[in-house]
Amino acid sequence: MIKSMLIDRLGLKAVREIDIFRLRSSKKSVMAPPILSLALPSETGRVLSIQSHTVQGYVGNKSAVFPLQLLGYDVDPINSLIEGLEANDLLFYTHLLTGYIGSVSFLNTVLEVISKLRSVNPKLTYVCDPVMGDEGKLYVPPELVAVYREKVVPVASMLTPNQFEAEQLTGLRIVSEQDGLEACNILHAAGPPKVVITSISIDGNLRLIGSHQKEKGQSPEQFKIMIPKIPAYFTGTGDLMTALLLGWSNKYPNNLDKAAELAVSSVQALLLRTLNDYKAVDYDPQSSSLEIRLIQSQDDIRHPQMLIIKQKLKLVFLTSHFVVHGAYMTIVSIFIIIN
């Protein structure tokens, strides 16, 4: 009983002290300090990043925010709704980045966010990593695919799917470079002027295919980057890759191929460092997925060594003809790639 009364008295005393502090503070403060990221914006821009967050390891926002900050961006990471930002008139952003979103309702909310952000800044660049699955398997509800295809892709400025996700969005099976380039063209027709299929495996070889349609109706500039395979599995690489593509493509807006070269070079250097560090402590890197050494690789993020060589491609339409299968007629188009 005595202990309870003592706690109550201490509690009342603490409340009085807080009230006195508030009164003193309110008398002193005439106006709130400005938001410097708005009053003195960085030359690169201000990014709102909506994706998952973890305490341990580097995936989602933890994989994306630090690299963007190293490249000079102000980044606000959130993994839920934006009412607080809206209530405080903080909706001016130059870029929006989205990654893993696990439900249809949240994805529809993100679409509302895009609309609100573009009402404040019509020039907002929206970079979308449509995280849905990999290696033939979905790890989101199947109904998300239609929402991405019908609602998200049309409003994106840049899209960064992997091979499986590009197939889901286009309905096209990707088994060759020609298929990858054609998938990019299908996505351009749906909306985004920049498309980077971040990883395509063909005959055991890994490559990135990028495409930039600078004007609607114009043939896109397309390229590929062969990616050396590293014998291990890493977490957070897709989130990191998309963040770096945002960062470098904003610095080189008319050179998506250069932005992709820089991004891939950083990622490759970081993965090699991660692999070597695990080996240094006698850990078998093939026994489980590895957490990337993000903080230790900041020099590779700021100043990537251009060891990756891009190759420009051109998809040329040759001819088409009709093939009749019983009651069905198929149009077969033939393309070639010119390197």
Secondary structure by P-SEA (a helix, b strand, c coil): caaaaaaaaaaaaaaaaaaaaaaaaaaacccccccccccccccbbbbbbbbbbbcccccccccccaaaaaaccbbbbbccccaaaaaaccccccbbbbcccccaaaaaaaaaaaaaaaaacccbbbbbccccccccccccccaaaaaaaccccccccbbbbcaaaaaaacccccccaaaaaaaaaaaaaacccbbbccccccccccbbbbbbccccccccccbbbbbbbccccccaaaaaaaaaaaaaaaaccccaaaaaaaaaaaaaaaaaaaaaaaaaaccccccbbbbccccccccccccccccbbbbbbbbbbcbbbbbbcccbbbbbbbbbbcc
